[in-house]
Amino acid sequence: MAASLQGWSQPAEAFENVIIHTADGEVVDGGTIVWRDGIIRSVGPEEEVTIPFDAYVRDGGDSLHVYPGFIDGMALWGSPDTDGPGGTPDEPGNPGYKRAGIQPQRYPSEHLKANDQALEKAAEMGFTTAALGLKGQMLPGQVDLFFIRGKQTPDNLLEEGVGVLAQFKEAKGPAYPSTTMGLMAQFRQLFYDAEALHRQQEYFASVSSSYPAPQKEKELEALYPVMKQKQPFFFVADSKENIERVLWLQDELGFDMVLVSGKEAYTKAQELRRREIPVLAGIDLPEKPDWMSTDDDGKDEKDRDTQPAEVTEEMQHFRERQQQAYKERINNINTLRESGVRVGYSSNGFNTSAIRKNLLILKEESGMNESQLLNILTQSTADILGYGQRLGDLEEGRLANFTVFDNPFTEEKAKGLFSVSNGEVTELDSESSN
């Protein structure tokens, strides 16, 4: 009986007559994808794929689109909200780790809210995997990798502790650190304290007697892997100045890192490439200035509701600077890519419902095409997370993670119909996915 159970496998499943899109931009019309036990067994043109006799087959009618499952490199879906600021601590200059926002020992797998609608919405938008962090201040906790399956996401942990989330976010209320300079000093002090504690623990372990046991400090011990470059910081920084501050800290403390969000990362593109720091870029794009939208709407002056005011020389200079800043932000990801920086995707609290709208803006205004955007959402993010051989594309032997859409994913009307995450199929209710 034991031998027969060991050799048992689940029935295969398949989609046939679908349009398959790979991470490198290849498109296969009339394609078939077969998976069993959570692994893709065969994928390609229908004449090259044999569907097993026991497979449950869904027919795409030559109109449905299959994409590799999108991957969010750092999302806050399912995170509980942070506590309020509370009262004034007895020692505002030394408020304790939790009040200071220093909680790197926390794991999302222990705190995730299964009923967060963002987890359902993410699947509808095409996400099948995400590295999830927790809301908080300077060190909110670990970053855990999950298969995204709506309310079942907390039960679908892929790996704990792929990184430690860090950010320049002050403590709430009257407590230290309450300034950017204070945060910089606190990061340094934490590393010095962690190193000292680690030395004490090592010495205690090496002697047989006459040395007191060091006090356990889980917050500092959680930083050991970062200190030893066995685990990276997922460091959130957007402005040029904050990105520079992160790089200064890296020079001093010697940690490995992934830059998260990086709205102005283009300003440090060459330095990021030199240091081989990947960027999990956000697409929380700036609003287009009204006057630029007016210029782009294609209407004649007589068709507009109001005649524009005369543009003075001073106003023209302002508009030129405003236009340059807008274009630099819109071209952020493309600038990083062209500079040789590895770029993936992270939402980091960005509204999931606005993702497609902003992808369309990037496609129209940044010069990036659909295949380049797809690669960033899939293979490139998988590579940065260390899962480039298992996730991110549709190939035999990879984990069965993909989404079936009714239209190309960058089209405004596209809806996710089926989500396949770790081989498990969810039929989506995508009425609101636009």
C-alpha positions in Angstrom: 0.0 0.0 0.0 2.8 2.5 0.9 4.5 1.9 -2.5 1.3 2.5 -4.5 0.6 5.7 -2.6 4.1 6.9 -3.2 3.8 6.4 -6.9 0.4 8.1 -7.1 0.1 11.5 -8.8 -2.8 13.8 -9.4 -4.6 13.8 -12.8 -3.2 16.2 -15.3 -4.9 19.4 -16.4 -4.6 21.4 -19.6 -5.7 24.5 -21.5 -5.8 24.0 -25.3 -6.5 26.3 -28.2 -5.1 29.3 -26.3 -2.6 32.1 -27.2 0.5 31.6 -25.1 2.8 34.5 -24.2 6.2 33.7 -22.9 8.3 36.1 -20.7 10.7 36.9 -23.6 7.8 38.1 -25.8 7.3 34.9 -27.9 3.6 34.3 -28.9 2.3 30.9 -29.7 -1.1 30.8 -31.4 -3.2 27.7 -31.0 -1.1 26.6 -28.1 -1.5 24.0 -25.4 -0.2 23.9 -21.8 -0.3 20.8 -19.6 0.5 20.5 -15.9 0.4 17.9 -13.2 1.4 18.0 -9.5 2.0 21.7 -9.7 4.6 21.4 -12.5 4.3 22.3 -16.2 4.8 19.1 -18.1 4.4 20.4 -21.6 3.8 23.7 -23.4 3.8 24.8 -27.0 2.0 24.6 -30.3 -0.8 22.0 -30.1 0.8 19.7 -32.7 3.9 19.4 -30.4 2.0 18.8 -27.2 0.4 15.5 -26.2 -2.4 15.8 -23.7 -2.4 12.8 -21.3 -5.5 10.6 -21.3 -6.4 11.5 -17.8 -6.2 15.3 -18.2 -9.0 17.6 -17.4 -9.0 19.9 -20.5 -10.3 23.4 -20.8 -10.8 24.8 -24.4 -9.7 28.4 -24.9 -11.5 28.7 -28.3 -8.4 30.2 -29.9 -9.2 33.5 -28.2 -7.9 33.3 -24.6 -4.5 34.5 -23.6 -2.2 32.7 -21.3 0.6 34.7 -19.5 3.2 33.7 -17.0 1.9 34.5 -13.5 2.9 38.1 -12.5 5.1 38.4 -9.5 5.1 41.3 -7.0 8.5 41.6 -5.5 7.4 43.5 -2.4 3.7 44.0 -1.6 1.8 44.8 1.6 -1.3 42.8 0.8 -2.8 41.1 3.8 -0.7 43.1 6.3 -2.6 44.3 9.4 -2.6 48.0 10.0 -0.1 49.5 12.4 -1.0 50.6 15.9 -1.7 54.3 16.6 1.1 56.5 18.0 0.0 55.9 21.7 1.0 58.2 24.5 4.4 59.7 25.3 6.9 56.9 26.3 8.7 57.2 29.7 11.9 57.7 27.8 11.2 59.3 24.4 14.9 59.0 23.5 14.8 55.3 24.2 11.3 54.1 23.7 11.9 50.4 23.2 12.2 48.4 20.0 8.5 48.1 19.2 7.7 51.8 19.8 10.7 52.8 17.7 9.4 50.6 14.8 12.2 48.0 15.1 10.5 44.6 14.6 12.7 42.7 12.1 11.8 39.4 13.9 8.1 39.5 12.6 7.1 37.2 9.8 4.2 38.0 7.5 3.3 34.3 7.6 2.4 34.8 11.3 0.3 38.0 10.8 -1.3 37.8 7.4 -5.0 38.7 7.1 -6.7 36.2 4.9 -9.8 38.3 4.3 -7.8 41.2 2.8 -9.6 42.0 -0.5 -6.2 43.0 -2.0 -5.3 39.3 -2.2 -8.4 38.5 -4.2 -7.8 41.6 -6.5 -4.2 40.7 -7.0 -5.2 37.3 -8.5 -7.7 39.0 -10.8 -5.0 41.3 -12.1 -2.7 38.3 -12.9 -0.5 38.0 -9.9 0.2 34.4 -8.8 3.2 35.0 -6.5 4.3 37.8 -4.2 6.9 38.7 -1.7 4.8 40.1 1.2 6.0 42.5 3.9 4.3 44.1 6.9 3.2 47.7 7.4 5.3 49.6 10.0 8.1 52.0 10.5 11.9 51.6 10.0 12.1 47.8 10.3 8.6 46.4 10.1 9.6 42.7 9.7 10.7 40.0 7.3 9.6 39.5 3.7 8.0 36.2 2.9 7.2 34.7 -0.5 3.7 33.4 -1.1 1.6 31.8 -3.8 -1.3 34.2 -4.2 -4.6 32.4 -3.9 -7.1 34.9 -2.4 -8.2 33.9 1.1 -6.0 30.8 0.9 -2.8 32.8 0.5 -1.7 32.4 4.1 -1.7 28.7 3.7 0.5 28.9 0.6 3.8 30.0 1.9 6.7 29.3 -0.5 9.6 30.7 1.5 10.1 32.6 4.7 12.6 35.4 5.1 13.7 36.2 1.5 14.7 39.6 2.9 14.2 42.1 5.7 12.1 45.2 5.0 13.7 48.5 5.8 12.7 52.1 5.2 13.3 55.7 6.3 10.0 55.9 8.3 10.1 57.7 11.6 8.6 56.4 14.9 5.1 57.5 15.6 4.5 60.3 18.1 7.1 61.7 20.4 9.6 58.9 20.2 13.1 58.4 18.8 13.9 58.1 15.9 11.8 61.0 14.7 14.0 62.5 12.0 15.9 61.2 9.0 19.2 61.8 10.7 17.9 59.9 13.7 16.9 57.0 11.5 20.4 56.9 10.0 22.0 56.9 13.5 19.6 54.1 14.6 20.4 51.8 11.7 24.1 52.2 12.6 23.5 51.6 16.3 21.5 48.5 15.6 24.3 47.0 13.5 26.9 47.8 16.2 24.6 46.3 18.9 23.9 43.2 16.9 27.6 42.7 16.2 28.4 43.1 19.9 25.7 40.7 21.0 26.8 38.1 18.4 30.4 38.3 19.7 29.2 37.8 23.2 27.1 34.8 22.2 30.0 33.2 20.3 32.4 33.7 23.2 29.8 32.3 25.7 29.5 29.2 23.4 33.3 28.8 23.3 34.0 28.7 27.1 32.9 26.1 29.6 32.3 28.4 32.6 32.9 31.7 34.4 31.0 33.8 31.8 27.4 35.0 32.1 24.9 34.0 29.4 24.2 37.0 27.1 20.7 38.3 27.1 18.5 37.2 24.3 17.4 40.0 22.0 15.2 38.7 19.1 15.2 42.1 17.3 19.0 42.1 17.1 19.3 38.4 16.3 16.9 38.8 13.4 19.6 41.1 11.8 22.4 38.5 12.0 21.7 37.2 8.5 21.7 40.7 7.0 24.9 41.5 8.9 26.5 38.4 7.5 25.2 39.1 4.0 23.1 36.0 4.0 19.9 37.9 3.6 19.3 41.3 1.9 17.6 44.4 3.1 14.5 45.2 0.9 15.1 48.9 1.3 12.3 51.2 0.4 13.6 54.6 -0.9 12.2 57.0 -3.5 13.9 60.3 -3.6 17.4 60.8 -4.9 18.5 62.0 -1.4 17.1 58.9 0.4 18.6 56.5 -2.2 22.0 58.2 -1.6 21.5 57.7 2.2 20.9 54.0 1.7 24.1 53.7 -0.3 26.0 55.6 2.4 24.7 53.1 5.0 25.6 50.2 2.7 29.2 51.5 2.5 29.4 51.8 6.3 27.6 48.6 7.3 28.2 46.3 4.4 24.8 44.8 3.8 23.4 43.4 0.6 20.2 45.1 -0.6 17.4 45.3 -3.1 16.1 48.8 -3.7 12.3 48.9 -3.5 10.0 51.4 -5.2 12.9 53.8 -6.3 10.8 56.5 -8.0 13.9 58.6 -8.6 16.3 55.6 -9.0 17.1 56.9 -12.5 19.2 59.6 -10.9 21.5 56.9 -9.5 21.3 54.4 -12.3 25.0 54.1 -13.0 25.9 53.8 -9.4 23.2 51.1 -8.9 24.6 49.2 -11.9 28.1 49.5 -10.5 27.1 48.1 -7.2 24.9 45.4 -8.9 21.9 46.5 -6.8 18.6 45.3 -8.4 15.5 47.5 -8.2 12.0 46.3 -7.6 10.5 49.4 -9.1 7.0 50.8 -8.4 4.7 52.2 -11.1 3.0 54.8 -8.8 3.3 57.4 -11.5 3.0 61.1 -11.2 -0.1 62.9 -12.4 0.3 64.5 -15.8 0.2 68.3 -15.6 -3.1 69.7 -16.8 -1.4 71.9 -19.4 0.4 68.8 -20.9 -2.9 66.9 -21.1 -4.5 69.9 -22.8 -1.7 70.0 -25.3 -2.0 66.3 -26.0 -5.8 66.1 -26.4 -5.7 66.8 -30.1 -8.5 69.5 -30.0 -8.4 72.8 -31.7 -8.3 75.9 -29.6 -11.9 76.8 -30.7 -13.2 73.4 -29.5 -11.9 73.9 -25.9 -14.2 75.2 -23.2 -11.9 78.1 -22.4 -9.1 79.9 -24.1 -5.7 79.3 -22.5 -4.1 82.3 -20.7 -1.1 83.8 -22.3 2.0 81.9 -21.3 4.6 84.2 -19.9 8.4 83.5 -20.2 8.5 82.6 -16.5 5.6 80.2 -16.9 7.2 78.7 -20.0 10.5 78.0 -18.0 8.4 76.4 -15.2 6.5 74.2 -17.7 9.8 73.0 -19.3 11.1 72.0 -15.9 7.8 70.4 -15.0 7.7 68.5 -18.3 11.3 67.3 -17.8 10.5 66.0 -14.3 7.4 64.2 -15.5 9.2 62.5 -18.3 12.1 61.5 -16.1 9.7 59.8 -13.7 7.7 58.1 -16.5 11.0 56.9 -18.0 12.4 55.7 -14.7 12.2 52.0 -15.4 13.4 52.2 -18.9 16.3 54.4 -17.9 17.3 51.8 -15.3 17.0 48.9 -17.9 19.0 50.7 -20.5 21.7 51.4 -17.9 22.1 47.7 -17.2 20.3 47.6 -13.8 18.2 44.6 -13.1 14.6 45.8 -12.7 11.6 43.9 -11.4 8.2 45.1 -10.0 6.9 45.9 -6.6 3.6 47.6 -5.5 4.7 48.4 -1.9 1.2 49.6 -1.0 0.2 50.9 -4.4 -3.5 50.4 -5.2 -3.8 47.2 -7.2 -6.8 48.5 -9.1 -4.6 51.2 -10.8 -1.9 48.8 -12.0 -3.3 48.3 -15.5 -4.0 52.0 -16.0 -0.4 52.8 -15.2 1.0 49.9 -17.3 -0.9 51.5 -20.2 0.7 54.9 -19.5 4.2 53.3 -19.4 3.4 51.5 -22.7 2.3 54.7 -24.4 4.7 57.2 -22.9 7.9 55.5 -21.8 8.8 53.6 -25.0 8.4 50.2 -23.4 6.5 47.6 -25.3 4.2 44.9 -24.0 6.9 42.1 -24.0 9.3 44.4 -22.0 6.6 45.1 -19.4 5.7 41.4 -19.2 9.3 40.5 -18.6 9.6 42.9 -15.7 6.4 41.6 -14.1 7.5 38.0 -14.5 11.0 36.7 -15.2 13.0 39.7 -14.1 11.2 39.8 -10.7 11.7 36.1 -10.3 15.4 36.4 -11.0 15.8 39.1 -8.3 13.9 37.0 -5.8 16.2 34.0 -6.5 13.5 32.0 -8.2 14.3 32.5 -11.8 14.5 28.8 -12.6 11.2 28.0 -11.0 8.9 31.0 -11.7 8.5 33.7 -14.2 8.0 31.9 -17.5 6.0 29.1 -19.2 8.5 26.3 -19.6 8.5 22.5 -19.0 9.6 21.8 -15.5 8.7 25.2 -14.0 6.0 25.7 -11.4 2.6 25.9 -12.9 1.9 29.6 -12.3 0.0 31.5 -15.0 -3.2 33.5 -15.6 -5.7 33.2 -18.5 -7.0 36.5 -19.8 -9.8 37.2 -22.3 -7.6 39.9 -24.0 -3.9 41.0 -24.0 -3.1 42.0 -20.5 -2.2 45.6 -21.3 -5.6 46.3 -22.8 -7.9 48.3 -20.6 -10.8 45.8 -21.1 -8.7 42.7 -20.2 -10.1 40.4 -17.5 -8.5 37.5 -15.7 -10.6 34.4 -16.1 -8.5 31.7 -14.5 -5.6 31.9 -12.1 -3.3 28.9 -11.8 -1.0 29.2 -8.8 1.3 26.3 -7.8 -0.9 24.2 -10.1 -4.2 25.0 -8.3 -6.9 26.5 -10.6 -9.1 29.4 -9.4 -11.9 30.6 -11.6 -12.0 34.4 -11.2 -14.9 36.7 -10.7 -13.3 39.6 -12.6 -16.2 42.0 -13.2 -14.3 44.7 -11.3 -10.9 43.9 -12.6 -10.8 47.0 -14.8 
